[in-house]
Amino acid sequence: NAGVTQTPKFRILKIGQSMTLQCTQDMNHNYMYWYRQDPGMGLKLIYYSVGAGITDKGEVPNGYNVSRSTTEDFPLRLELAAPSQTSVYFCATRDTGRGNQPQHFGDGTRLSIL
Amino acid sequence: DAKTTQPNSMESNEEEPVHLPCNHSTISGTDYIHWYRQLPSQGPEYVIHGLTSNVNNRMASLAIAEDRKSSTLILHRATLRDAAVYYCILRDTTNQFYFGTGTSLTVIP
């Protein structure tokens, strides 16, 4: 099993450009999350989804959009990249069965906005 | 949203026990306490979680105070591979997880 796969691993964008960060999972988990991690800081939740067709805002959603058309995929869209969005982005999944389940994280996408 | 407070850094000698503290004074009755760790350039990795009772697994033990306002992650014998940032996190009823800045653990050979 691949688990949680994030692409690309690294990307440099110019201010005002747009891009989509991809997240795919093969664990059939209903819950999926997007976090950002600024240098020396903890993770902050951007958006999350409890299942296909359902998304909700986290702590820091401004400047981002998400969609969840399938269980497997949860892409994160930056429409107008800004320097403040320079960060490492992590996608995570979580199973809803059998009580309180842990999150499984991908290896992250390192994004620089110049 | 509930928050946690952890020391910025701690050191431990290899093969000795490590006690990593976490304060969560605003925890609600239904918030689960989760611990994750993050090695350099990797995503966080689940360690352990609990609600009220102390918990043990192959990686660590979790001791939860009776009033649930604090908890302690216990690594029984620290190894060099345990050097990481350890996050104490609360999961609320909306299924959101709140990460703090974590504790950076250094293991001294």
Interface residues (C-beta under 8 A of the other chain):
Chain A: V4 Y31 Y33 Y35 G40 M41 G42 L43 K44 L45 Y48 V50 D56 G58 E59 F90 A92 R94 N100 P102 Q103 H104 F105 G106 D107 G108
Chain B: D1 Y32 H34 Y36 S41 Q42 G43 P44 E45 Y46 H49 L51 Y87 R91 T94 N95 Q96 F97 Y98 F99 G100 T101 G102
